[in-house]
């Protein structure tokens, strides 16, 4: 069984129990409780597990043909098995060596980072290692999915997916409402189609209504909201068809603009003092006064004829406020301010003509959508009505904002739309396994080829049969052998197919931050606020925390290709020299390291404790030897350990999912 | 491994990402037969080390009023209360409040015919930094990042692009060209100061190297390799004598006084020091130019900081023989409305605005283009954003039509369209 059960380990468990002030009995009790008897039931399946024969699967990478899964399996283990079978059959076919199953230590660290966003605590590592039950990995996943940190971890993931591409720089204001909202959705395990629908149809004050995040991030601009909705929820880069037919996909230019027309009546209204935003709608029909008024400004003579009451060929504020179709008193008063060059309080047709053209105000919405004429960019363009590019569904003409967005959310999340589930699965699979079925993860499109398409289809059938149950997908993916493979050295001269072994990947900013806190035994609430580092835009004061300061240096757009992600100099400086961390690696005082040194006079014990704290594993024999030699040459024991702890925190392994 | 080998590896990562490498090969050399990676590298390297050209961008955040800076209209109603002053070049008059800048006008060319359409701060800020309008699907690199990539010295101990205050970053060019941000110019930047003495820091790095071997052997080899490179680069910066460039305390009190004790003044002095120490692109930001109300007083205050900082920077660069290869550009995201609004301010106006250029081989002491008497439109020689960016590229010997590939493989030129302002280089 586990090598952690070896005799020295049991001894070590003893010392750990004492060290963390837990009575030995408390350490042993859960171990006994976990004996086989207690293991058998309490699986997640509500019906008997039936595993289909592997022969049914279609292995091989030929085109993204939808393989019909006879009766969609709802059971995550069965789907995991089927996914594995497809992948393994292909790996065997090309005679690729398949990596072995990873150790318990590696599994626990991996799954803790993936689900809860942090490394496991030393006692979790120990208890997991000595737990003999065969389904302990599944149970660990269940436990982690029930924690609040799971919800927070994935809330941060989706926040970064949406906000790292924000074109509206003040979009950070929406974090105030998005963070608690998304955390709650994930904690309640609200289905992905529901969450998507909320985001696509959101209205309200962005600091109170978290699902306004996408509209806010793109400043309410129809074409940008549409591009991002397609990229995030469907994995289709439809915006490439903005100015020309899609260069590498089937989409036509008109199809992009038809999709954008679903969002044309979205209006992002700004208010000042303090600055804020509200997502609302442009009203169509009788309320389209403002739009019609803007049009009538294009013909000033006509406007004067209509509004001039006293025959002086001028429009005064008073005349404007009484005339029908004057755009309301406020609007025309502004026009007079802008156009009245001789300051007589009224405007002539000449003055109106010379008035500097009001630049279009992006994000304020318009009643209908116009596809720009590329040969004449200043012209109004051609009106297009909403139509969904995947199946060419048309919701109708002249619809209200809420009708348009209700319809588009239904089209997007429909079970008949294969891209919706694929895009989500591909993202989560990539985050967990380190390599996606499609890469880049947000560029699926009909002309791309998925790796192991039948495996993706199996996951999709299960995900759809389970009504887009997010936690179900986590259970299915983490249950695969593919997920549980070891990392292994790569022979650079040979190309190994995807998924033959695990791929080490960089921790995201929040994962790394939480790992640092855990390794140093710090609680986020106890941290002092960071030094003020300059004005970083509206809402930055609200965001002034150690976590956000760290995030500012370490965050990476989660949709970035892994080979394009590299560490930065400021990040390395942060890990090397950040005074807060430096203070916490001291070997004296009230730090965790000082505690370890006091409790473990024996270096082997102390080093083991330190490694478990930082790396969630025991040190290897070589590592022990390296450290012991280092200790002997050092000036003092605390100083040596400070250097060791510094090196562990600054190591590649600490910043990598293994 | 020696430093130079390391740097070549760095260069390969920086100069050619996987895709751009394939792209370059297919474009040219592949047709000619076989070409290896190192040939390509040395080709680029030669160009890179050209002649230490650099750029300092003085960014007026908020949109500086052309009427209260370099295109005053005294006597016209739209000119407001702002008076004009003479400069060292007869015939060129600029707004009162810019007396120091007036003295170095022989080195400055003013463009009074900038014009654009974007009147919203962040979209215009993005456009005036990247040359492109923002789009959620692609994060365009700032021109500074492109310049750092093209002509930055990869052997530099310091980052090739720095910014005093936040700045739009490298976009899809990635972290190597992300500006190194200095929040408090004059002080050492955050985390640059070691927490131990340097010999202990070396010991730590040595131990780190040894402790990496296990993980490298287990399958983390590539990650360990990248990490090691990054740490070597960072350690090199931390331990480099050049890092002192960030600390302005060694400058004479007299010179510091001339630059001014403001954030901006110190930022300008820091910019000169950074360029001296091999940095290719530095942005120095001045805030508070969004003058919708009581604008004249606000601009007087801003000019009190920017005028001495900018003028001293130009003079100082010239004294040190650096001005010819250092381009200084003063600009903001747009101009302000000709009409003074009822709150005694001016609103956003992209149709006419101004910019100022010095050094970098440009011919100073001239005005390019002009606005109409009432300041509502460009009168002659209109200059667009792509024109301005092409001009910058010409000065720095960067090919504006060079394409970078976005993450989904879309080629994007450094500058899309536009032509250099010929009069600047006459």
Interface residues (C-beta under 8 A of the other chain):
Chain A: X165 X166 X167 X168 X169 X170 X217 X218 X224 X227 X228 X231 X237 X239 X240 X247 X248 X337 X338 X341 X354 X356 X359 X361 X362 X440 X443 X486 X487 X488 X489 X490 X501 X502 X504 X506 X531 X533 X534 X535 X536 X537 X557 X560 X561 X563 X564 X565 X566 X567 X568 X569 X570 X571 X572 X573 X574 X576 X577 X578 X579 X582 X620 X622 X623 X626 X627 X630 X643 X644 X646 X647 X648 X650 X651 X652 X653 X655 X656 X658
Chain B: X13 X17 X18 X117 X118 X119 X120 X122 X123 X125 X126 X134 X135 X136 X137 X139 X159 X165 X166 X172 X174 X175 X176 X178 X180 X181 X183 X184 X190 X191 X192 X193 X194 X195 X200 X203 X204 X207 X208 X210 X211 X212 X213 X214 X215 X216 X217 X218 X219 X220 X221 X222 X223 X224 X226 X227 X228 X230 X231 X233 X234 X237 X238 X287 X337 X338 X339 X341 X342 X348 X349 X350 X351 X376 X407 X408 X409 X410
